[in-house]
Amino acid sequence: MNIFVPDMERQREIWLRGKATVFIHVLVWCIVLVLPVFLVERDKVFQWSEFLIRSLPVIISFLIVFYANYFYFVDKLLLKKKITEFVLVNIAMISAIALLLHLWHEIEYIFHTPLREPPADAPKIPVFVFIFRDIFSLTFVGVLGMVMKATERITQMQSRQKELERAMVEAELKNLKNQINPHFLLNTLNNIYTLSRFNSPKTSIAVMELSELLRYVLYDNDRDLVPLQDEAAFIRNYIDLMKLRLTENVEVSAVIRVAGDSTVKIAPLIFISLIENAFKHGVNNDEPSFVEMELIEKEEGQVYFICRNSYFPKNGSDDRSGSGIGLTQVRKRLDLLYPHRYIWHKELENNIYSTVLIINTLKNDEPHS
């Protein structure tokens, strides 16, 4: 069972993240290669081949410092909280590479004309300035590699955390659905048992109705979402089954307004506990009682479930329909499946119990109280 993101979509997300990483690396190194072009005087003819040959040691040095941190030092030292070792290794590596670059520049200056000639009266720049410049540049590149790798690791950790949360939610939902099925079946079988005790001819009809309900529970309940029309048909069958055991002094009305071409999908069995609760506490075969229900599809994916029933509280000794865990499960499922996208109002007044559940089946960022 996978409620939130299908496997293909998750793989696509990983693939896109990998592509984005490659794009960032290519962009950074293109900037590193192209930026020196803008430092050359406008009146000089720029020779790419000469520039690349002379700059190759610098580029290689940048690559070494960047990817040494990116692929190794950040994972092996920094993220394992070996900060002292991480800093010392980088200082040693950057210092050694800076000295080697200085030797290269000295040799290159002797045998080649610089790309940018200094003015004749320009003061001589001390050697340590060039070394400091190289150290600064290499340090910047090293920090850049560290930041990029650390950012990727943090993103991966957040992604894993989300995956873990998804798995926990899916496991909890699956557990809730596994609890709902026995609870629902227990209530239904108790109804059929009541009919059989009186040798009612309705018993065979009830068994057929139950078979239809079981088909839905077994085959459609495994899906994360089902068409609203299917859920409506299930509710009709269940109400018809409940009517078989009722006497004439119990009035039951059910209004279902779902468009035949509706594209709305909803979590299966999301309303069944509310319906069970209505029949459990709203029906008394010895006194006038009633159950009224409405399932209405509104615009923009809004689904309204409204139920009113007379109220005859059970005390546990006169009811064989379960432990009363249904409504608690409804709340948990709603919180997990439709966070901030549902309104549930319950009220008991003048021995009439009413419940209104409004579900926004379309995801959005607007909270609902």
N, C-alpha and C positions, 0 to 999 in steps of 0.2 A: 504494500500500500504506500502510495506516495502522494501526499495531499498538496504540497506547496509547489514544488518545481519538478517536472518530469526529468528523467535521467538525461534525455537528449538535450534538454534546455540547460542542465547543469554542465554537461560537456561543452556545449556551445559557449557558456559563460567562461569556462576555463580556457577554451581556445581563444576567445576574444581578449582575455587578460594576457595570454602569452603573446598575441599579436601586438598588443599595446606596449608590452615590455620591449619587444624587438624594435618597434617604431621609435620609442624614446631613446634607445641606445643609438640607433642610426642617426637620429636627429642631433643628439649631443655630439657625436663624433663628426658629423658634417659641419657643425658650428665650429668645432675645434680646428678643423682643416681649413675652413673658408675664412675665419676671422683674421688670420695673419695677412691675407690679401689686402685688407683695408688699411693695414699699417704701412704698406709700401708707398713711397712717394708717387704722386700721379704722373710725373714726367719721366719716370723710368719704365722701361719695357719689362713687364713681368713675365718671367720664364717659369712655367709650371714645373717642367722637368728638373730644373736647377733647384727650385724651391723645395720640391718633394725630396730630392736627394739630400739637401742640407737639413731639412726638417725631419727626416726619417728617424734619426736617433731620439729626437724629442717626442715624436708621436709614439714610438715604441716605449719610451719611458712612461708616458702617460698611460698607455695601455697596460703596462706591467703594474703600475701602482693602482690603477682603477680596478682591474680585474683580480689582482691579488687580494684586495679588500673585498670585492664583490663576491668572488667565488670561495674564498677560504677564510681570511682573517675575521670577517664579521661573524660567520657561522661558528668557527672553531674557538674564537676568543671573546669577541665582544658580547655576543648573545649568551655565552656561557659565563658572563660576568667576570671574565679575566681581563679587566680593563687595563691594569698595569702592563701586563704582557702585550696587550693590543697596542698600547701607546708606544712602548719601547721598540716593538718590532717595526712599527711604522716609522719611527724616528730613525732607526738604523737603516731601513730600506731607502727612505727618501734621502737621507744624508749621503749614502753610498751612490745612489743614482745621480744626485746633484753634482757630486765630485766628478763622476764619470762624464757627465754632460759638460762640465767646465773643461775637462781635458779635451773632449771632442771639439768644443768651440775654439779652443786655443789652436788645435791642429788645423781645423777648418779655416781659421782666420789667416793662418800662415800661407796655406796653399791656394786659397780662393779669395776673390774679391767679395766683400760683403754685399748683400742684396741692397742694403741701405747705407751709403757712405756718410759718416759723421762729418760735420763742418770742420774745416781746417783749424779754426781757432777754438774748437770745442774742448773743454777741460777733460782730462783723462779720468774715466770713471774707475774707481777702485774695484779690484777683483771680487771682494766680498759682496759687492752690490749685485753682481751677476749671479753669484752663488745663492745669495738670498732670494733673488728673483726666481731662480729655478726651484729652490726649496718651497717658496710660497706657491708657485704654480703646481708643483707636485702635491703639496699638501691640499690645495684646493681640489685637485682631481681625486685624491684619496678620500677626502671628506664627501665628495660627490658620490663616489662609489659606495661609501659606507651608508650615506643617507638613502640612496636608491635601494640598496639591499635591505636595509632595516625597514624601509617603507613596504617593500614587497613582503617581507616576513610578517610584518604586522597585519597587512592585508590578508595574507594566507591564514594567519591565526584567527582573524575575525571571521573569515569564510568558514574555517573549521568549526568555530564556535557556533556559527549560524547553522551549519550542518548538524552539529550535535543537538542544538535546540530543536531543529526540525525533526530529528529522529526521536527525541524525547516526546515531542508533541504527537507525532504519528503513533508512537507506542501507546501513549495515554488514550488517544482517540480509539485506537484499535481495542484497547482494554475496555473502554466505555461501551463500544459497540457490541463486544462480546458479552458484556453484562446486560445490555438492553435486550438481546435476543432471548436469553433464558427467561428474563423477567416478562417480556411480552408473551412468550409461549406459555408460561405458567398461567398468566391471566386467561389466555384463550382456552387452554385445556380445562381450566376450572369452569369456564362457562359451558363447555361441551359436557363436562361431567355433571353439571347441574341438570342439563337437559336429559341426559341418559338416566338419571335417577328416577325421573318421572315417565320413562319410556316414551318420551316425546317423539313424534314423527319428524320433528325438525332436526333431530340428531344427525341424520344422514346428510341433510342440507348443510348443517354446521360443519361436518367433516369435509365436504366439498369446498366450502368457503375457506376452511383452514388450509386446504391444499393450495388454493390460489395465493393465500397470504404467505405460505411457506416458500412457494416458488419465488416470490418477490424478495423475501428475506434472504434466501439462500443464494440467489443469483445476482440480484441487483444491490444488495446491501454491501457487497464487497467493493463496489465502486465508490469513489470519493464523492461524486455528484451524480444525480439522476435527473432526468427531465421532470419538471414540475407536474406534467400530465400524469406521469407514472406514479408519482407520490400521491396525487389526487385520486387515481384509480385505487391505489392501495387503501387509502382512507375510506373510500366508498365501500370497498369489500369488508373492511373491518367493522364499519358501522352496521352494515347489513348483518354481519355475524352477531354483533351485540344485540340487535333487535330481536333475534330469534328467541332469546330467553326472557324477554320483557313482557309484562302484562299490559292490559289495555289502559291502565291508569298512568302509564309512562309515555310521555310525548317526546319524540325524538325528531329533530329537524336538522338537516345538513344542507347548506348552500355552498356549492363549489363553483367558482367563476374563474376558470382558467382557459385562456384562448386555445383553440385547437391547434394553431400554428405557433404557439408559445415557444420561445427559445430559452426561457429561463430554466436554469438548473439549480438544484438545491440538495443539501445533504440528506441522504435517505433516513427515514424513521425519525426525523427531527421533531415531528408533531405527535408521534404515537403515545408518548408518556402523558402528554396533556389530555389526549382523548381518553386514555385509560383512566386517568384521574377523574375526568368528568363522569364516566360511567360508574366508577368505584364509589364516589362520594355523592353523586347526583341522582342515583336511582334507588328508589324504595318501592318494591312491588306491592307493598301493603298500603301505601299512601300516594296521593297525587304527586307526581314529580316530572321533571323535564330536563332535557339536554338539548341545547341549541348550539350549532357550530357553523362557522363560515370560513372558507378558505378563498381568498380573493387575490388575484394577480393585479397589481397596480402598475402604473407607468414606471419606467426607468428601473426595472428589476426589483421593485418593492413587492413583498409578499406579506399579506395580512392574514393572521389566524386569530379568530375571535371565537370565544366559547363562553357560554353562560349555562349554569346548571343549578338546580335546587341542591341544597346542602344537607346531607345526612352523614355526619362524621362517623367513621368506623373506629372501633376500639381494639381491634386486633383479635378479639375472640369471635367476632361475627363476620370475619372476612378472610377469605382464602386466597387473596389475589396478590400476595407478595409483601415485601417489607417496606414499601413506600420510598424506595430509593430513586424512583423514576424522575421526579422533579429535580433532584440534586444532579442527576446525570444530564438533564436538559441544560441546566445552567452551565455545567462544565463544558459540554459540547459547544454551546453557543459562544462561550468565552474563547474556546480554542479555534473554532471554525469561522466565527464572525466577530472578531474583536472590534469594538467600537462601531459595529454595523447593525446593531439590533436594539430594539426597545421591548422590554417585557414588563407588563403591568399586571398585577394580581390584586384582586379585591374581594372581600367577603362582607356583604351588607344585606341585612334583612333575610338571612338564610339563603342568599343567592350568591354563589361564587362565580366570579367572572375573571377571565384572563384574556389579555390582548398581547399578541406577539407579532412584532413587525420586524422583518428581516430585509436588509438591503443586500441582495445577492451580488451586486456589482461592487468591486473593490474601489474604494476611494479613500481620501484622507480626511473626510469630514466625520468628526466623532459624533456618536449618538449616545444619549444618556439612557 
